[in-house]
């Protein structure tokens, strides 16, 4: 045993010594002209040319200056940064803490979003805590692919992030080539949450293109969250073109519960291709714990078009909550479907009735849908072990069979049970 311990100690000491020498070599290399040029070449080689740096300087590794950074992907160059100055504390990484005293960028050009590749890995990384004391970008330029038309902004900010119970920061951006102001401030601790959002931009501004809603119109949003977590005061007033939305009340994030009113009113709009309406009206109130609320709400939509080719001439829905039960009733009239027979449902209304028991452990759901061409009844459990049993009756098969070029008459009933596998 003693011999094994000596071998282990010798091995650990050797590895530690090697790491110390390696780190020392990197630090020495990073503070010589030849070493800096080597790091620049290695960065390009190790990234297959997708990351290129030039003009590396400063006092490595705590004070790094960089003349230029260029990032590319399979579609080409997507980001260029100039005049980068980073002042940070590398030793803080030993505590899994990223401490940046200052990050300054003279110019940052983002032409488009980078190409992303979905990862099949399900591993979860432990994210380090972050403190960024000062962020400044003299000129941030967003390319046409991101902002519709190129836009330039100045950016100032700071950040502190350990968890959602220990976070804070601010971000202020001003449009330098037009009108546009964006401000976010927040401070979260275990007892209180404070946040304020204020943004103003004209129609066709960069934000509506970043949100992929290029027809949204001029934006004005003012929102605030303040108070203890057991009684957070919420205030929201938003405008997007002629759309008006508001929400006011309190949230209890401990129980949880809520007591707030909400409303939305929008005239004829087409915020993005394939999505449009003639009018939208929504209003309601939610009072009490989420498991047993007293709630009511009403939604009305005229001439709704959604991506994919669906259209609904009129949609009306109501929500009611009482004694732990949440009930939704909806009716859609003159529904047009994509495909060769858009008038399959005709002029008859499609009616949906759903009841969800919020205060039951399995949160059972009862769903019914009816139309002259179908009658659906389903019972489901939506919590613990989700499952559903259903019965679908088709009283007239002829219109449905005609979609496949078949001549079939009569009716049919389909019944089934579905459930998720137990873990």
C-alpha positions in Angstrom: 0.0 0.0 0.0 2.8 2.4 0.9 4.5 1.7 -2.4 1.3 2.3 -4.3 0.8 5.6 -2.5 4.4 6.7 -3.3 3.8 5.8 -7.0 0.5 7.7 -6.9 2.2 10.7 -5.3 5.1 10.6 -7.7 2.7 10.4 -10.7 0.6 13.3 -9.4 3.7 15.4 -8.7 5.0 14.7 -12.1 1.8 15.7 -13.8 1.5 18.8 -11.6 5.0 19.8 -12.5 4.4 19.2 -16.2 1.2 21.4 -16.0 3.1 24.1 -14.2 5.9 24.0 -16.9 3.2 24.0 -19.6 1.3 26.9 -18.3 4.6 28.8 -17.7 5.6 28.1 -21.3 2.3 29.3 -22.6 2.6 32.5 -20.6 6.1 33.1 -21.7 5.2 32.3 -25.3 2.2 34.7 -25.2 4.5 37.6 -24.1 7.0 37.4 -27.0 6.4 38.5 -30.6 7.3 35.1 -32.0 5.1 33.4 -29.5 2.1 35.6 -30.3 2.5 35.0 -34.0 2.6 31.2 -33.2 -0.7 31.5 -31.2 -2.3 33.3 -34.2 -1.2 30.6 -36.6 -2.3 27.8 -34.2 -5.7 29.4 -33.7 -6.4 29.3 -37.4 -5.0 25.7 -37.8 -6.9 24.3 -34.8 -10.2 25.9 -36.0 -9.8 24.8 -39.6 -9.6 28.5 -40.5 -13.0 29.4 -38.9 -11.4 31.5 -36.3 -8.6 33.9 -37.2 -6.9 36.5 -35.0 -4.3 39.1 -35.8 -2.4 41.7 -33.8 -2.2 39.8 -30.5 -0.7 42.0 -27.8 -1.0 43.0 -24.2 0.3 41.2 -21.1 -0.7 37.6 -21.5 -2.9 36.1 -20.1 -4.6 38.7 -17.9 -4.5 41.7 -20.3 -5.1 40.7 -23.9 -5.3 43.1 -26.8 -6.3 42.0 -30.3 -6.3 44.0 -33.4 -8.8 41.8 -35.3 -10.9 38.7 -34.9 -12.7 37.0 -37.8 -15.2 34.1 -37.4 -16.4 32.0 -40.4 -18.5 29.0 -41.0 -19.3 26.8 -44.0 -21.2 29.8 -45.6 -18.2 32.2 -45.1 -17.4 35.2 -42.9 -20.2 36.1 -40.4 -18.4 38.2 -37.7 -15.6 40.6 -37.6 -14.3 42.4 -34.5 -11.6 45.1 -34.3 -9.8 46.8 -31.4 -10.6 44.2 -28.7 -9.3 44.8 -25.2 -9.8 42.2 -22.5 -8.9 42.6 -18.8 -9.7 39.6 -16.7 -8.5 37.3 -13.9 -7.5 33.9 -15.2 -6.8 32.5 -11.7 -10.5 32.9 -10.8 -11.2 30.0 -13.2 -9.8 27.8 -10.6 -13.0 28.6 -8.6 -15.1 28.1 -11.8 -15.7 31.8 -11.9 -15.3 34.0 -15.0 -14.2 37.5 -13.7 -13.9 40.1 -16.4 -12.9 43.6 -15.3 -13.3 45.1 -18.8 -14.2 44.0 -22.3 -14.0 46.7 -24.9 -14.6 46.4 -28.6 -14.0 49.3 -30.9 -16.0 47.8 -33.8 -18.1 44.7 -34.1 -19.7 43.7 -37.4 -22.2 40.8 -37.4 -23.4 40.1 -40.9 -25.7 37.2 -40.1 -26.4 34.4 -37.6 -23.8 31.6 -37.7 -24.8 28.2 -39.1 -25.9 26.0 -36.2 -25.6 22.3 -36.1 -27.9 20.3 -33.7 -26.0 18.3 -31.2 -27.1 14.9 -30.2 -25.3 15.1 -26.8 -27.5 15.1 -23.8 -24.7 15.9 -21.3 -25.2 18.9 -19.1 -22.2 21.2 -18.4 -21.8 23.0 -15.1 -21.9 26.7 -16.2 -19.4 28.9 -14.3 -20.5 32.0 -12.5 -19.8 35.2 -14.4 -19.0 38.7 -13.4 -18.5 41.2 -16.2 -17.9 44.6 -14.7 -17.7 46.7 -17.9 -18.7 46.0 -21.4 -18.4 48.6 -24.1 -18.8 48.4 -27.9 -18.2 51.7 -29.7 -19.9 50.5 -32.9 -22.0 47.4 -33.3 -23.1 46.9 -36.9 -25.9 44.4 -37.7 -26.0 43.2 -41.3 -29.1 43.2 -43.6 -29.6 39.5 -43.0 -30.2 40.2 -39.3 -31.7 43.7 -39.2 -33.5 44.0 -42.6 -31.3 46.9 -43.4 -27.8 47.5 -41.9 -28.0 49.1 -38.5 -25.3 50.6 -36.2 -25.5 50.9 -32.4 -23.4 51.7 -29.4 -23.6 49.3 -26.5 -22.7 49.5 -22.8 -23.4 46.8 -20.2 -22.4 44.8 -17.1 -23.4 41.4 -15.8 -23.4 39.2 -12.7 -24.8 35.7 -13.0 -24.6 32.8 -10.5 -28.2 31.6 -10.7 -31.7 32.9 -11.2 -31.6 33.8 -7.4 -28.3 35.6 -7.7 -28.1 37.7 -10.9 -28.0 41.3 -12.0 -26.8 43.5 -14.8 -27.7 46.2 -17.3 -27.6 46.6 -21.1 -28.0 49.9 -22.8 -27.9 50.2 -26.6 -28.5 53.3 -28.7 -29.0 53.5 -32.5 -26.3 55.7 -33.9 -27.5 55.8 -37.5 -31.2 56.4 -36.8 -33.8 56.2 -34.0 -33.8 53.4 -31.5 -33.1 52.9 -27.8 -33.0 49.7 -25.9 -32.5 49.4 -22.1 -32.6 46.4 -19.7 -31.8 46.4 -16.0 -32.3 43.6 -13.5 -31.3 42.5 -10.0 -32.4 39.2 -8.6 -31.7 37.9 -5.1 -33.3 35.1 -3.1 -36.0 37.4 -1.7 -36.5 40.1 -4.3 -36.7 40.5 -8.1 -36.3 43.8 -9.8 -36.3 44.2 -13.6 -37.0 47.0 -16.1 -37.3 46.9 -19.8 -37.7 49.9 -22.1 -37.3 49.9 -25.8 -38.3 52.2 -28.6 -37.7 51.7 -32.3 -39.5 52.8 -35.5 -41.1 50.5 -38.1 -38.6 48.3 -39.9 -36.1 48.6 -37.1 -33.6 45.9 -36.3 -35.5 44.2 -33.4 -38.5 43.3 -35.5 -36.2 41.6 -38.0 -34.3 39.8 -35.2 -37.7 38.6 -34.0 -38.5 37.5 -37.6 -41.6 39.7 -37.6 -40.8 42.2 -40.3 -44.4 43.6 -40.6 -44.8 44.3 -36.9 -44.5 48.1 -37.1 -43.1 50.7 -34.7 -42.3 49.1 -31.3 -42.7 50.6 -27.9 -42.4 48.4 -24.8 -42.2 49.3 -21.2 -42.2 46.5 -18.6 -41.3 46.2 -15.0 -41.1 43.6 -12.3 -40.5 44.7 -8.7 -41.0 43.6 -5.1 -40.6 40.4 -3.0 -40.9 37.1 -4.8 -44.1 36.5 -2.9 -45.7 39.7 -4.3 -44.0 40.8 -7.5 -45.7 43.8 -9.1 -45.9 43.4 -12.9 -46.5 46.2 -15.3 -46.5 45.8 -19.0 -47.5 48.2 -21.7 -46.6 47.3 -25.3 -47.3 48.8 -28.7 -46.4 47.3 -32.1 -47.8 49.3 -35.0 -51.5 49.6 -34.1 -51.4 46.6 -31.7 -51.9 47.5 -28.1 -51.2 45.1 -25.2 -51.1 45.5 -21.4 -50.8 43.4 -18.3 -51.0 44.6 -14.7 -51.1 42.9 -11.3 -49.1 40.8 -8.9 -47.3 37.4 -9.0 -46.6 35.1 -6.1 -43.6 33.0 -7.2 -43.5 31.2 -3.9 -47.0 29.5 -3.8 -47.3 30.1 -6.9 -50.3 32.4 -7.5 -51.3 35.5 -9.5 -53.7 38.4 -9.5 -53.5 40.3 -12.8 -55.5 41.6 -15.7 -54.5 41.4 -19.3 -55.7 42.7 -22.6 -54.7 42.8 -26.3 -56.2 44.7 -29.2 -54.9 44.6 -32.8 -56.5 45.8 -36.0 -55.7 44.4 -39.4 -52.0 43.3 -39.4 -49.7 41.0 -41.2 -46.6 40.7 -39.0 -44.9 38.0 -41.1 -45.5 36.1 -44.4 -48.4 33.7 -43.9 -49.6 35.2 -40.7 -52.4 37.8 -40.8 -55.7 38.8 -39.2 -58.4 41.4 -39.7 -58.8 41.9 -35.9 -57.7 40.4 -32.6 -59.3 41.1 -29.3 -58.2 39.5 -26.0 -59.0 40.3 -22.4 -59.2 38.6 -19.1 -58.3 38.2 -15.5 -56.5 35.6 -13.4 -56.9 35.6 -9.6 -55.6 33.0 -7.1 -53.2 30.1 -6.9 -52.4 28.3 -10.2 -54.0 25.1 -8.9 -57.3 26.8 -8.0 -57.7 30.1 -9.8 -60.8 32.2 -10.4 -60.2 33.2 -14.0 -62.0 34.4 -17.1 -60.9 35.4 -20.5 -62.3 36.0 -24.0 -60.6 35.8 -27.4 -62.0 37.0 -30.7 -60.2 36.7 -34.0 -61.5 37.7 -37.5 -60.1 36.5 -40.8 -57.1 34.6 -39.4 -54.4 33.3 -41.7 -51.7 31.1 -40.3 -48.5 29.7 -42.0 -49.3 26.5 -43.9 -52.4 27.7 -45.7 -55.0 27.5 -42.9 -57.6 30.3 -42.7 -60.4 30.8 -40.2 -63.1 33.4 -40.9 -64.0 33.8 -37.2 -62.6 32.3 -34.1 -64.1 32.8 -30.6 -62.9 31.3 -27.4 -63.6 31.7 -23.7 -61.7 30.6 -20.6 -63.2 30.1 -17.2 -61.5 28.9 -14.0 -63.3 28.0 -10.8 -62.9 25.4 -8.0 -59.7 24.0 -9.5 -61.2 23.4 -12.9 -60.1 25.3 -16.0 -62.6 25.3 -18.9 -62.0 26.4 -22.5 -64.7 26.6 -25.1 -63.9 27.6 -28.7 -65.7 27.8 -32.0 -64.1 28.3 -35.4 -66.2 29.2 -38.4 -65.5 28.8 -42.1 -62.3 26.9 -41.7 -60.2 26.5 -44.9 -57.6 23.8 -45.1 -54.5 23.6 -47.3 -54.5 21.0 -50.0 -56.7 20.0 -52.9 -60.0 20.4 -51.0 -59.8 23.5 -48.8 -63.6 23.6 -48.2 -63.7 20.1 -46.8 -65.2 21.4 -43.5 -67.6 23.6 -45.3 -69.4 26.5 -43.6 -70.2 24.5 -40.5 -68.5 25.5 -37.2 -65.8 23.4 -35.5 -66.5 23.4 -31.8 -64.0 22.4 -29.0 -64.7 22.0 -25.3 -61.8 21.2 -22.9 -61.8 20.9 -19.1 -58.6 20.5 -17.1 -58.6 19.8 -13.4 -55.7 21.7 -12.1 -55.8 20.7 -8.4 -55.8 16.9 -9.1 -52.4 15.2 -8.9 -52.8 13.7 -12.4 -54.4 16.9 -13.9 -57.0 15.0 -15.9 -58.2 16.6 -19.1 -61.5 16.0 -20.9 -61.6 17.1 -24.5 -64.5 17.1 -27.0 -64.6 18.3 -30.5 -67.5 18.3 -32.9 -68.3 19.0 -36.5 -70.7 17.4 -39.0 -67.7 15.4 -40.3 -66.2 14.3 -36.9 -66.9 13.7 -33.3 -63.9 13.4 -31.0 -64.0 12.5 -27.3 -60.8 12.1 -25.3 -59.8 11.6 -21.6 -56.2 12.2 -20.7 -53.9 12.5 -17.7 -51.4 15.3 -18.3 -49.1 14.8 -15.2 -47.3 12.0 -13.4 -47.8 9.3 -16.1 -49.3 11.1 -19.2 -51.9 8.9 -21.1 -55.0 9.4 -23.2 -57.9 7.2 -24.4 -60.0 8.5 -27.3 -62.9 7.8 -29.5 -63.2 9.3 -33.0 -66.4 8.9 -34.9 -66.6 9.8 -38.6 -70.3 9.9 -39.5 -69.7 10.4 -43.2 -66.7 8.9 -44.9 -67.5 10.0 -48.4 -65.9 13.5 -48.3 -62.8 12.2 -46.5 -62.4 9.2 -48.9 -62.7 11.6 -51.9 -59.4 13.2 -50.8 -57.6 10.0 -51.7 -59.6 9.5 -54.9 -61.7 6.7 -53.4 -65.5 6.2 -53.5 -66.4 5.1 -50.0 -69.7 5.6 -48.1 -70.7 4.9 -44.6 -69.3 5.8 -41.2 -66.5 4.7 -39.0 -65.4 4.8 -35.4 -61.8 4.7 -34.2 -60.9 4.0 -30.6 -57.4 3.9 -29.0 -55.2 4.3 -25.9 -51.9 6.1 -25.9 -49.4 6.4 -23.0 -45.8 7.4 -22.4 -43.5 4.7 -21.1 -42.9 4.7 -17.4 -39.4 5.8 -16.4 
